[in-house]
Amino acid sequence: MPSEIKYTPDLMSIIDMTYMMAVDDQLEFITPEMVLDALLYDKQFCKAVDATILQGDHKEFQDAVLHKVYDNNTPLPEDGEPTHSEQYIEMFTHAEMQALSAEKDVVDVPGVLAAMMDLTDSWAANLLEAYFGNNRPELLRHVIDAFDKNEDNKLTDDVIASIFGGQLGEDDQTQTGGWHDFVVCINDHLKDHNPLIGREAELERTIQVLCRKDKNNPLHLGEPGVGKTSIVYGLAQRIEDGNVPDKLKGFRIYSLDMGTLLAGTQFRGDFEKRIKDVMKGIAAEGNAIVYIDEIHNIVGAGRGSDGTLDASNMLKPYLEGGDIRFIGATTYEEYNRNLTKSRGMIRRFQPIDILEPSVDEAIGIIMALKPQYEAFHGVKYDDEALKFAVSMSAKHITDRYLPDKAIDLMDEAGAFVQMGKSHRKDNVVDQELIAQVLARVAKVDALAIKETDTERLDTLQSRITSKIYGQDRAVTAVVEAVQLAKAGLTNDDKPLASLLFVGPTGVGKTEVARVLAQELGVELVRFDMSEYMEKHTVAKLIGSPAGYVGYDDGGLLTDAVRRTPDCVLLLDEIEKAHSDVFDILLQVMDYGVLTDNKGRKAYFRNVILIMTSNAGAQFARQASVGFASTVTTGEAMLTHVKKIFKPEFVNRLSEIVVFADMDRTMAGLILDKKLRELKTKLAAKDVKLRLTGKARQQLIDMGFSAKYGGREVDRVIQAQVKSRLMREILFGALKQGGTATLGYSNNTFTLTCK
């Protein structure tokens, strides 16, 4: 048994008496029945029992129970000591655990009696059940009253109630004033919360509802972070200032937390008793308003499997009476999901919509809060930086709402300076610092935020063309589409660009997307659309419907964009996808948002959407066939693309980018690029590679293929160069490094190593 547990003096007297009884009767085991027998010798216990409905007397108990217990008890060995039976140990262990759960180190007689009544297959428990039955709470109350008067280490009524099922008398519990432990008075904590800025119309409507005679309970409905709780604090401030109608002057607002009410309610009746005591206490105090945040939690709270009432049904009489006014707050989603099931609750509340403030309103709010955050962080906020924080948070933090997300951004920037991470001696939060913090918080690249930083955009085309050869026209189209979006000349509700890359295989369509992501400093998110050819596989992009396998996994596309909202999204070989995929993409390209199977939105406003297609490539090569053909390659491919893709899909594209066929010059540039990459890998093994002019020319001749594109160059280098180097590096002259020269003579490649 835990050493920190103490027994009250009355309980120790009972324990000593049971020990002496066992010794006198020469019994080996001390049992719960012997404890009950000792209790019936105690004057306090007998007085408490006599005050209840106990039927029979001590002699009947001895005749009915104790003789059977004693007859089955093993005789005490000579020079032996009585020991505790298993049920005796179980009874005291249960009593101790109940005390510990109430954060007390004292076990008393009522606690042991309650544990005795919970025993199974016990003569003592069966007898108490037969005598008292449904009147167990009354018995415990009288026993507590009797023994509390004589205890030096008394338990409080609240703790005793938590141990014995909250079945104390109503008068006893009310006198303790314990209901204050379950509420927080908002009037006393106004300094701990940001003041209310604006929201005059919503606050006036709230006051109007509170002044009604019937159904004077406002219900604030709004998205998380729009300021529902702040309105209640603003109301408390106006009450303290006396700036309310006479009916509300002197009122106090108590915040009721369902989690606190439910905590520690182990027995049936605990939760109901707490709610009743809190409501009685608030009603007795008068001039009180109860604020319940997340009020949807009261539906079903405290309801057991036996069909007992939940919190919402227990509060209905108080909501109807009008003596206590209630203010509830919840979101639209939770309101529709939970509260609409209880029409009786909705009828008693007056809904008030708390809409998200506009950018201008949010700027006014954040400017009014500026002095408090400056004093807290010891920094100075630039006014333009705060306006920038509001506008950029509204644009880039899409899963939260103003003004909460703008306030958080201001707070994060102040903490960033306070940590010394900004390396600023003047402790000024400017626009550049806000952009850095937003890039961390929203996972958005700084280039997408810093609209004034045009240097990287200006050199974007030259940097891409240095890595992509022979596709200058395609690169120009891509860069112009990105620059147009960055200049703010496109629709903010659409992706930065929606591009369709069309061209034969191996000409650099996927490579352009990869290089573009590298140069912009964002992540490349790639989906191979050949995996979505069947109708049922389309559900993987946005998640399976409820009831189907994979519902809890979410959507692959929506989750990817939610994790990396600023990215280059590459949908490779889009023409292979099922037609349902195009219907999903219509929404993405038109509104920049996609909703998954659980109703969560993924925003594509900072995404560069690139789709590649080989459709029409074979027709492009046929376009130049014939002496009088005037159809260009691009025109032939575009004609076929417009045939296989729906008009509404083509119409939503920012641009269709046509890639040119492979030629010998392009093949030579690609070969040089691949050889540079190979030389970089060889340098790590201290190997240098040189090519003769004939070897290079032969590699170009073998690698040039208008049909297979640049991938043919890879195959030639693999077969003619890498395979020869591999044998020399592993088994030949290049084990310790050296110089390898690739030549070509007599229709074969040669590798000379030094």
LUMLO-108349 format. One record per residue: residue in one letter; x negated, y negated, z negated of N, C-alpha, C in turn. Coordinates in steps of 0.2 Angstrom, whole numbers, plus 5000, padded with zeros to 4 digits. Atoms other than C-alpha are relative to their C-alpha. Example, Ala and Ser with C-alpha at 12.3 -4.5 7.8 and 13.67 -1.06 7.14 Angstrom:
% residues 2
a499650065000493850224961499649945000
s500450065001493250054964500449954997
This chain:
% residues 754
m499650065000500050005000499649945000
p500450065000499349835004499949974993
s500250035007498449754989500349934999
e499850065001499149584992500750004998
i499350005002500949634988500050014993
k499950005008501549594970500750034999
y499449985002502949674961500349954994
t499850055005504049564950500150044993
p500049975007504149604931500650054999
d499549965000505849674932499950075004
l500149944996505349794946499550044997
m500549965004503849854936500350034995
s499749965005504949894922500450065002
i499649944997506050004933499550055002
i500549954998504450084940499850044994
d500349975006503750124923500550054997
m499549965003505450194917500150065004
t499949944996505550314932499450054998
y500649965001503750374928500150044993
m499949975007504250404909500550065001
m499449954999505850504915499750065003
a500349944997504750614926499650044995
v500449975005503550644912500450044995
d499649975006504850684899500450065003
d499749944997505750804911499550055003
q500549954997504150884917500150015007
l499950004993504450844935499449975004
e500650024997503150834948500149945005
f499950054995503950714960500549944997
i499650065002504650534957500449995006
t499650014994506150514969500449944999
p499550065000507350364974500650014995
e499449985005508750454964499849984993
m500350015007507650434948500049924999
v500050075001507450244952500749974999
l499350025001509350224954500250024993
d499849995007509550314937499749954996
a500350055005508350194929500349945001
l499750064999509250054937500749994996
l499449995003510850114929499949994992
y500150015007510050094912499849924999
d500250075000509549914916500649954999
k499450045002510749784908500249955006
q499950054995510549654922500350045006
f499749974995510949784935500750024999
c499349985002512449854926500449955000
k499550065000513149684924500149985007
a499850014993512949654942500450055004
v499649954997513649814947500750004997
d499350005003515149804935500449945003
a499650064997515549634943500350025007
t499849984993515849734960500550054999
i499549944999516849884965499850074998
l500249945002515850014957500550054997
q499549955003516950174954499650054997
g500449945004516350304941499649974995
d500550025006515050294927499450045001
h500649974999513350344924500050084999
k500049935002513850514917500250045007
e499849964994514750564934499450005005
f500650004996513150504943499550054998
q500549955002512050614933500350075001
d499749934998513250764935500050015007
a499949984993513450744953499450005004
v500650014996511750694959499350024996
l500649995003510350704946499850074999
h500149935002510550884941499850045006
k500249974993510450934960499249985001
v500750024998508850824962499550034995
y500549975005508050894946499950075001
d500149924999508451074950499650015006
n500449994994507551054967499349974999
n500750035001506050964959499650054997
t500549955003504451064956499849984993
p500350025007503951074938499349985000
l500750035001502450974933499550054998
p500649955002500851074932499749974993
e500350025007499951074915499549955002
d500550054999498850924913500149965006
g499950034994499650854929500349934999
e499650065000500350684933500550005006
p499550014995501950644942499849975006
t500250044993501750594961500649985003
h499550034997502850504972500250045006
s499849964995503950594984500049965007
e500150034994503950555003500649955001
q499550054999505650465002499949944995
y500250055004505050364987499549955003
i500550044997503550304997500349965006
e499650044994504650265012500449944998
m499650055003505750165001499649944999
f500550065002504350054994499749975006
t500450024994503450045011500549955004
h499550044996505049975019500149944996
a499950065004505349855005499449955001
e500650054999503549785007500049975007
m500050024994503649775025500549945001
q499550054999505249675024499849934996
a500350065003504349555012499549975004
l500550034996502849535023500349975006
s499750034994503949495038500349944998
a499850075002504649355028499549964997
e500650045001502849295025500049994992
k500050005007503049335006499650064997
d500449955002501949434995500350034993
v499749985006503249474982500650055002
v499449954999504449634981500450004993
d499650005006505849624969500650065000
v499549945001507349744963500550005006
p499550004995508549684976499750035007
g500449974994507249724990500050075000
v500049935000507049894984500750045000
l499449974999508849924982500350005007
a499850014993509149865000499650065004
a500449954996507749985006500350074998
m499749945002508550124996500650025004
m499349994996510250105005499850015007
d500149994993509350115022499750075001
l500349934999508550295018500550045003
t499649944997509250445028499950064996
d500049935004509650615020499849994993
s500250025007509450535003500750004996
w499550005005510650574988500249934998
a499950065002510450404982500349955005
a499750044994510850314999500750025001
n499349974999512350435001500549974995
l499550025005513050394984500249925000
l499950075000512850204986500549985006
e499650014995513650215003500750024998
a499349985002515150314996500349954995
y499750055004515350184982500249935003
f500050074998515050024991500249995007
g499850004993515250065010499949935003
n500150074997515649895018499949944996
n500150065005515449795002499250004998
r500750015001513549815003499749934999
p500250075001513249625006500249974993
e499750035007514349584990499550034995
l500549975005513249714980499449965000
l500750035000511649634986500049934997
r500050075003512249454982500050004993
h499950005007512749504964499350024997
v500749985003511049594961499549955001
i500450064999510149444968500149954995
d499850055005511049324957499850034993
a500249985006510749434942499350004998
f500849995001508849464944499749935001
d500350064999508449294950499949954994
k500050045006508849214934499550024995
n500549985005507549314925499350025003
e500649994997506149314938499549945000
d500550065000504549214937499849995007
n500250014993504149244955500650015005
k499449994996505749214963499949995008
l500050014993506049224982500549955001
t499550054998506949074990500650045003
d499449974997508749104996499950015008
d500149994993508149085014499650065002
v500449944999506849225013500450064998
i499649945002508049335003500550015006
a499549994994509349305017499750045006
s500349964994508049365030499950074998
i500149935002507649515020500650045000
f499449965001509449575016500549985005
g499550014995510249525032500449945000
g499750075000510749345029500750014997
q499349995002512249405018500149964993
l499950045006512049275004500749975000
g499450045000513549184998500049935003
e500050064996514049035008499849944996
d500250055004513848914993499350004999
d500750005001512148974989499649985005
q500450024994511448955006500149925002
t499950074998512248785009499649954995
q500350045005511548714993499249995001
t500750004999509748754998499849945005
g500150054995509848635013499550035005
g500549964995508848765024500249985007
w499850014993509748705040499549955003
h500550054998508448565041499450045004
d500649964998507148705045500150025008
f499849974993508048745062500149945005
v499950064995508248565069499449954999
v500550065000507048415073500449945001
c499650075000507748235070499649965005
i500450044995507248145086499949934998
n500150075002507547975078499349994996
d500650005004506048015067499450015004
h500649984996504848065081500049965007
l500050054994505147915093499349985003
k500750024998503247875093499650055003
d500449944997502748045098500250015008
h499849994993503648025115500049945004
n500150064996503447915130500749965000
p499350045000504847775130500350015007
l499649994994506247785143499949935004
i500150054995505947675158500550015005
g499550004995507447635169500550054997
r499549955001508847765170500649964996
e499550045003510047625164500750035001
a499449984999511547695173500250074997
e499949945003511347875167500049994992
l500050015007511047815149500749974998
e499350035001512647705150500550055000
r499549954999513647855156500050054994
t500149955006512947965142500449964994
i499750035006513447835129500849995001
q499250004999515247815137500350074998
v499849935001515448005136500050014992
l500049995008514948005117500549964997
c499550045004516147875113500850025001
r499349984999517647975119500350044994
k499749965006518848055107500050075001
d500049934999518948225115499550025005
k500549974995517648325125499449955000
n500550055000516348195120499350035000
n500649964999514848305125499749995007
p500350014994513748245139499550075002
l500449944997512848385150499549975005
h500550034995511248315159499850065004
l500249954995510948415175499549975004
g500550034996509348385184499450055001
e500649964999507748465191499549994994
p500550015005506248495179499649945001
g500550064999505248335176500349945002
v499750074998506548205181500149954994
g499950055006506748135163500650024996
k499449995004508248225155499949994993
t500150015007507448235138499849934999
s500250075001506748055140500749964999
i499450045001508547995141500350014993
v499849995007508948075124499649964996
y500450045004507447985117500249935001
g499750074999508047825125500649984996
l499450015004509747845117499849994992
a500150015007508947875100499649934998
q500350075001507847715102500649955000
r499450055000509447615106500450004994
i499649995006510347685091499649974994
e500450035005508847635080500049925001
d500050074999508847465088500749974999
g499350035001510747445085500349985007
n499750024993511047425104500450055003
v499549954998512447545105500749984997
p499450015003514347535102500150014993
d500049985007514947535084500150074998
k499949925002515547715085499450045000
l500649965000513747765088499549974995
k500550035004512847655076499950044994
g500249965006511847745062500050075002
f500049934999511947905071499350035001
r500649964999510548035071500050065005
i500049944995510048155085499650054998
y500449945002509548325080499950055006
s500249964995508648435092500050084998
l499949945002509248615091499650055004
d500449954996508048755096500250074999
m499849935001508748925100499550054998
g500549965002507149005099499850014993
t500150005007506848955081500650034996
l499449975003508649005077500050085000
l500049924999508349185084499450034996
a500649975003506649205076500150034993
g499949975006506649325062500750034998
t499349985002508449375063500050085002
q500149934999508149565060500750044999
f499449965001509849615054500749965003
r499450024997511649595060500349954995
g499850055004512349435054499649944999
d500550055001510749335052500149945005
f500050054995510949235068500749964999
e499350045001512849195065500049964994
k500050035007512449145047499649935001
r500450064999511049025053500449945004
i499650054996512148935066500649974996
k499550025004513548925054499849954995
d500350045006512448845040499849945004
v500350064996511648725053500649955001
m499450044998513348665059500349974994
k499750035006514048645042499649954997
g500450055003512548555036500049935004
i500050064996512548435051500749964999
a499350035001514448405049500149974993
a500050035007514248375030499649935000
e500450075000512948235034500349955004
g499650054996514048155047499649965005
n500350044995513648035061499450045003
a500549964997512648165070500150025007
i500049984993512248215088499550065000
v500449944999511548395092499850005007
y500350004993510348395107499850075001
i500249944998510148565115499750005007
d500449994994508748575128500150075003
e499949934997508848725140500750034997
i499449975003510648745135500350065003
h499849944997510948885147499850064995
n500249945004510048995134500550024994
i499649985005511448995122500550055002
v499649954997512449105134499750074999
g500349945001512049275128499650014994
a500550005006510949225113500350034994
g499749975006511249325098500550065001
r499549944999512449455106499650065000
g500349935001512049635101500450045005
s499749954996512549795109500750024998
d499449985003514049805098500549955002
g499550044997514949665107500149944995
t499950065004514649525094499949945004
l500050064997514849345098499349975002
d500650044999513449245106500149934998
a500050065003512949075102500549955004
s499550044997514048995115500750004998
n499349995003515649065108500049984993
m500050025007515049025090500049925000
l500050075000514848845095500649975003
k499450034997516448825104500549964995
p499650045004517448775089499849934998
y500350075002516248635085500049965006
l499950044994516248575103500749975001
e499350024999518148565103500249954995
g499850045006518248485086499949925001
g500250074999517348325091499749964994
d500350035006516648295073499250005002
i500750004998514948345080499949995007
r500050014993514448275097499450045002
f500549964997513348385108499749975006
i500350024994512148335122499650065002
g500349954997511548475133499649985006
a500550014995510148485146499850065004
t500249944996509848615160499949985007
t500150014993509348625178500650035004
y499449984995510548655193500050085001
e500149924999509848835195500350034994
e499849975006510148885177500749994999
y499350025001511848795177500450055004
n499649964995512448895192499950074998
r500149935001511649055186500350024993
n499849985007512149055167500749974998
l499550045003513348915162500750015004
t499349994996514648945176500350064998
k499749945002514949115169500549994994
s499650015005515749035154500449935001
r499650054998517148925160500249954994
g499850045006517548875142499549954998
m500550055002515848795139500049955005
i500050064995515948695156500549954998
r499450045001517648635151499949954994
r500150055006516948555135499549955001
f500550054998515548465143500249955006
q500050044995515448315154499449995004
p500649994996514148345168499849935002
i500350064997512948195172499450025004
d500649984995511748215187499549954998
i500750045001509948155183499650025006
l500449994994509248135200499349985000
e500750025000507448125205499949935002
p500150074998506847945205499749995007
s500450024993506247865222499349994998
v500750025000504447825225499949934996
d500050075003504747645220500250004993
e499850005007505647685204499550044996
a500649965003504247815200499449954998
i500650055001502947675202500249954995
g499850045006503947565190499950034994
i500149965007503947705177499350014998
i500749985001502147745179499649934998
m500350075002501647555178500249984993
a499850025007502647535162499650054995
l500449965005501747685154499349995000
k500750014999500047625160499649984993
p500450025006499547535143499950064995
q500049945005499947695133499450045002
y500549954998498847805143499349975001
e500650035001497447675144499750004993
a500350005007497347665126499850074997
f500149935002497447855124499350025002
h500649984997496047885136499449965000
g500550045000495047735134499749985007
v500250014993495047695153500449945002
k499650054996495747565165500250035006
y499749974994496947615178500149945005
d499950054994496847515195500850015002
d499350004998498647465200500150045007
e500049974993498347525218499950074999
a500149935002497747685211500650044998
l499449985002499347715202500550015005
k499650004994500347675217499850065005
f500349954996499247795227500250074997
a499849935004499547935213500750025001
v499349994999501447915215500150035007
s499949984993501447925234499750065002
m500349934998500248065236500250064996
s499749955004500948165222500750025003
a499449994997502648145230499950045007
k500149974993501948205247499650074999
h500449945001500748345241500250054995
i499749955005501448415225500750025001
t499349994998502948495232500450044996
d499649965004503448615219500249974993
r499850035006503748485205500349935002
y499650054998504748325204499749934996
l500250075003504448135200500549994994
p500750035000504048055189499550044996
d500449965004503348205179499350015004
k500649984997502048255192499549945001
a500450064999501448075195499749984993
i500350015006501248055176499550054998
d500649955001500248215175499449985004
l500650024996499148155189499649944997
m500450055004498747995179499750024994
d500349975007498448095163499450045002
e500549964998497348215172499449965002
a500650044998496248075180499749964993
g500350025007496047995162499650054997
a500449955003495548155155499350025004
f500649984996494348185169499449944999
v500550055001493448015166499850014992
q500249995007493448055147499550054999
m500549945000492548215150499349985003
g500750024997491148115159499950045007
k500149974994491448215175500049955006
s500050044994491748065186499449965001
h500650044999490047985183500149935001
r499850075000490847815181499849964994
k500250045006490047685169500649954998
d499550055002491547565170500650034998
n499449975002492847695166500649985003
v499450034997494047635179500250065005
v499749954996495247755188500249975006
d499950034994495247705206500350055005
q499649954995496047785222499650065001
e500449944999494547895225500050054995
l499949955006494647975208500650035000
i499449975000496448005210500050055006
a500049964994496148085227499650074998
q500349945002494848205219500450044995
v499649965005495948255204500650035004
l499449974997497448285216499750065004
a500249944996496348395227499950064996
r500149955004495948495212500750034997
v499449985003497748505205500450035005
a499549984995498748525221499650055005
k500449964996497348625230500149985007
v499950034994497448505244499349975002
d500650034998495848455254500049934999
a500150075001495148285250500249965007
l499950034993495248245269500749985001
a499350014999497148265269500249944996
i499850055004497248135255499749945002
k500450064999495948005259500249985007
e499850024993496847925274499549955003
t500550064997495547785275499350035002
d500649974998494147915277500050035007
t499949984993494047925296499450025003
e500649984997492247965298500050075002
r500049934998492448155298500550015006
l499549994994493948145310499749975006
d500350034994492948035322499550055003
t500549964997491548165324500350075000
l499749935000492748315323499950035007
q500149974993492748345342499350025001
s500749994998490848335344499850064996
r500249955004490648455329500350075003
i499749944998491848585336499850025007
t500349984994491248575354499350035000
s500749975000489448615348500050074998
k499949935002490148785342500450035005
i499649974995491448815356499849975007
y500250024993490848815374500550015005
g499649994994491748785390500749994999
q499350015001493348745382500249924997
d499950075002493248555380500749975001
r499350024999494948525387500550024994
a499649975005495748635374499849974993
v500250035006494648565360500349934999
t499850075001495148385364500850004999
a499350005001497048435364500150024992
v500049985007496748515346499949944996
v500250065004495848365339500449945001
e499550064999497048235346500650024996
a499449985004498448335338499949994993
v500250015007497548335321500049934998
q500150075002497048155322500749965000
l499450035000498848105327500450014993
a499649995006499548185311499649974994
k500450035005498148115300500149925000
a499950074999498547945307500749984997
g499450015002500247965300500649985005
l499550024995501147945316500550065002
t499549944999502048115315500550004994
n499549995005503548175305499750034994
d500349985006503048195287500350074997
d499649935002504348345285499850065005
k500249954995503448445299499350024998
p500749995001501748535299499649955003
l500550054997500248425303500050015008
a500049984993500248515320500250075001
s499749934998501148665329499750015007
l500449994993499948725343500150075002
l500049934996500148875355499450005004
f500649994995498448935362500250055005
v499949954995498649025378499450005004
g500649994996497249105388499850075000
p500249934999496449265393499650024993
t500349985005495649375380499249985000
g500750015001493949335373499749935002
v500350074998493849145378500049954994
g500150045006493849075360500649974997
k499450025003495649055355500050004992
t500049995007495449125338499449974997
e500650035003493649055336500249924999
v499950075001494348875339500449994993
a499650005006495548905324499550014994
r500549985006494148975313499549944999
v500550065000492948825318500449944997
l499650055002494348705315500150004992
a499950005008494648765297499349984997
q500750025003492748755294499949935000
e500250074999492548585300500549954996
l499550045005494148515290499950024993
g500149985007493548605275500650034996
v499449975003495148705272499950085002
e500049924999495548895272500350025006
l499749974994495948995287500550064997
v499549955002497549105283500250035007
r499849964994497749235297500550064999
f499549945000499149355301500050035007
d500049964993499049485315500750025001
m499349994999500749475322500250075003
s499949934997500549655330500350044994
e499749965006501049715312500749984999
y499350025001502749635314500450015006
m499749984994503349715329500750034999
e499349975001504849805321500449954996
k499650055003506349715314500050004992
h500049995008506249785296499349974997
t500750025002504349725295500149924999
v500050075000504949545297500149974993
a499850025007505649545279499349994996
k500650015004503849555273499749935000
l500350075000503449375278500449964995
i499650045004504849305267500250044994
g499849965006505149455255500650045002
s499449964999506349595255500649984996
p499450025003508149565251500150044993
a499849975007508849605233500250075001
g499849934999509049795231499650045004
y500449964996507749845243499350004997
v500749995003505949905240499649945002
g500450064998504749765239500349934998
y499750075002505949635232499649964995
d500450035005504849595217499349985003
d500750024998503249575228500049935003
g500050074996503849415237499850015007
g500250004993503449365254499349985002
l500750014998501749375262499849935002
l500150074997501849215272500249944995
t499850065004502749105259499550004994
d500550005005501549165245499349975002
a500650024998500049135255500049925001
v500050075000500548955259500149964994
r499950035007501148925241499350004997
r500750005003499348975236499649955003
t500550044996498448875249500449955004
p499650044996499648735255499649965005
d500450044995498248645264499550055004
c500349944997497648775277500149995008
v499949984993497448825295500450065001
l499649944999498848955298500050035007
l500149974994498349065312500550075001
l499549944999499749185319499750035007
d500349974994498749295331500450045004
e499649964995499549375347500749994998
i499350015002501249295343500550035004
e499549974996502049375358500250074998
k499949935002501949545350500550004994
a499550005006503049495335500750015002
h499349994999504849535334500449935001
s499750064998506049405340500349964994
d499850035006506649375322499549954997
v500650045003504949305318500149935003
f500050064997505249165330500649954997
d499550045004506849115321499849974994
i500350035006505849095305499649945002
l500550054998504548995314500449935002
l499650064998505948875321500149954994
q499950045006506248815303499449974998
v500650025002504448805299499849945004
m500250054996504048695314500549945000
d499550065000505648585312500049964993
y499950035007505748555293499450014996
g500649995004504048615287500150034993
v499849975006504848725273500350075002
l499749944999505248905271500250034993
t499849975007506248995257500050075000
d500149935001505849165251500650034997
n499449965002506949305245500249984993
k499850025007506949225227500249935000
g499850075000507449055232499549954999
r500550055001505748975230499849985007
k500250034994505148855243499350005001
a500750014998503448855252500049945006
y500050054995503048695261499450005004
f500550004995502048685277499849935002
r500150074998501848495277499249995001
n500750014999499948505276499750065003
v500349954996499748655287499949995007
i500150004993499048665304500250075003
l499749944997500048795313499750025007
i500249984993499148885327500250075002
m499849934997499849035337499650015006
t500449984994498849125350500450055004
s499649954996499549225365499650015006
n500349984993498849315380500550005005
a499550004995500449305389499949965006
g500150044993500249255407499350005002
a500750004998498449285407499950035007
q500149974994498549405421500349975006
f499750044995499649295431499649945002
a500550054999498349155429499550025005
r500549974995497049265438500350015007
q499749994993498249295452500249945003
a499850064997498649115454499649975006
s500450034994497149075465499950055006
v500049964995497449225476500449975006
g499750034994497849175494499749935002
f500450054997497149045506500349934998
a499650065001498548915503500249994993
s499850015007498748935484499849934997
t500150075004498948765475500250014993
v499850005007499548835458499350014996
t500550005004498248805445500050064995
t500049955005497748935432500549984994
g499650025005498548835418500850005002
e499350004998500148805428500350075000
a499749934999500348995431500150034993
m499949975007500149035412500649974997
l499450045003501348895407500650035002
t499449984997502648955419500250074996
h499849945003502549135411500249994993
v499950015007502449075393500849974999
k499450035000504048975396500650055001
k499549954999504949125402500150054994
i499949955006504549245387500249974994
f499850035007504749115373500649965001
k499350045000506449035369499849935001
p500150074999506648855375500049964993
e500050035006507048805357499350004996
f500749995003505348875352499549965003
v500550044997504348795365500149924999
n499850075001505248625362499749984994
r500250025007504648625344499250004999
l500850005000502748645348499849935001
s500350064999501648495346499750005007
e500450004993500648555362499950075001
i500249944997500348705372499349995003
v500750014998498448725374499850065004
v500249954995497848815389499250015000
f500849995000496048895388499850035007
a500249984994495048915403499750075001
d500349944999494349075411499250004998
m500749995001492549135407499749995006
d500450014994491249075419499350024998
r500749995002489349105420499749954995
t500350055004488848945412500350014992
m499749995007490048985397499750064997
a500349935002489349165396499349984997
g500750015002487549095395500049964993
l499950035006488048975381500250044994
i499849955005488949115371499450044998
l500549965001487449225373499449974996
d500550035004486249095366500349994993
k499750015007487449065351499950074997
k500049935003487549255348499250024998
l500749995001485649265349499749964994
r500250045005485349125337500350034993
e499749975006486549215324499650064999
l500449945001485449375327499449984997
k500750025003483849285324500049984993
t500050025007484449215308500050064995
k500049945004484849395302499350035000
l500749974999483149455308499549964995
a500550045004482249305299500050034992
a500049975007482849385282499650064999
k500449945000481849545287499349985002
d500650024998480349435292499850035008
v500049984993480649485311500149945004
k499850054995480549365325500150035007
l499849974994481349395342499949955005
r500150044994480849325359500350045006
l499849974994481649355376499749975006
t500250034994480949335393500549985004
g499550024995481849245407500450055003
k499649954997482249395416500550044995
a499649965005482949485400500649964999
r499450045002484049335396500550005006
q499650004995484649325414500450065001
q499749944999485049505415500650014994
l499450005005486049495398500649965002
i499550044998487049355406500450045005
d499749964995487349465421500550054998
m499649955003487949605411500649984996
g499550025005488949505398500549965004
f499550044996489849395411500650045002
s499449964998491649465413500649954999
a499450045000493149355418500650034997
k499449965003494249495412500050014993
y500149985007493549535395499749944996
g500250065004492849365390499450014996
g500650015004491549325377499950074996
r500149945004491749495368499650055004
e500449964996490849575383499349994998
v500650025002489349475377499850044994
d500149965006489449555360499850075001
r500249934999489449725367499350015003
v500650004997487949695378499449994995
i500550015005486949625364499950064995
q500049945004487449775353499750065003
a500349944997486949905366499349995002
q500750014997485349825373499549974996
v500450045005484649725359500050034993
k499949985007485249775342499850074999
s500249935001485049965345499350015000
r500749995000483249945350499649974994
l500350035006482849825335500150054994
m499849965006483749945323499450064999
r500549945001482550095327499349984998
e500750035002480949985326500049984993
i500050035007481549905309500050064995
l500049945005481950075301499450055001
f500549944999480650195309499449975003
g500550014995479450095320499549944997
a500550055002478249945320500249944996
l499750065004479449815312500250024993
k499849985007479549905295499849944995
q500250055005478549765287500149935003
g499950074997479149625299499550005006
g500450004994478349565315500349965005
t499750034994478749495332500250055005
a499749954995479849585345500149965006
t499950044994479849525363500450055005
l499549964996481349585374499849985007
g500150014993480849605392500550045005
y499649964995481649675408499650015006
s500349994994480849765422500250075002
n499849944998481149915433500750024998
n499349995001483049895430500150034993
t499949975007482849935411499749944995
f500250045005482549835395499450034996
t500549985004480949845386499949964993
l500150045006480549795368499250014997
t500750005002478749755363499949974993
c500050025007478349745345499249994998
k500650015003476849665336500149994992
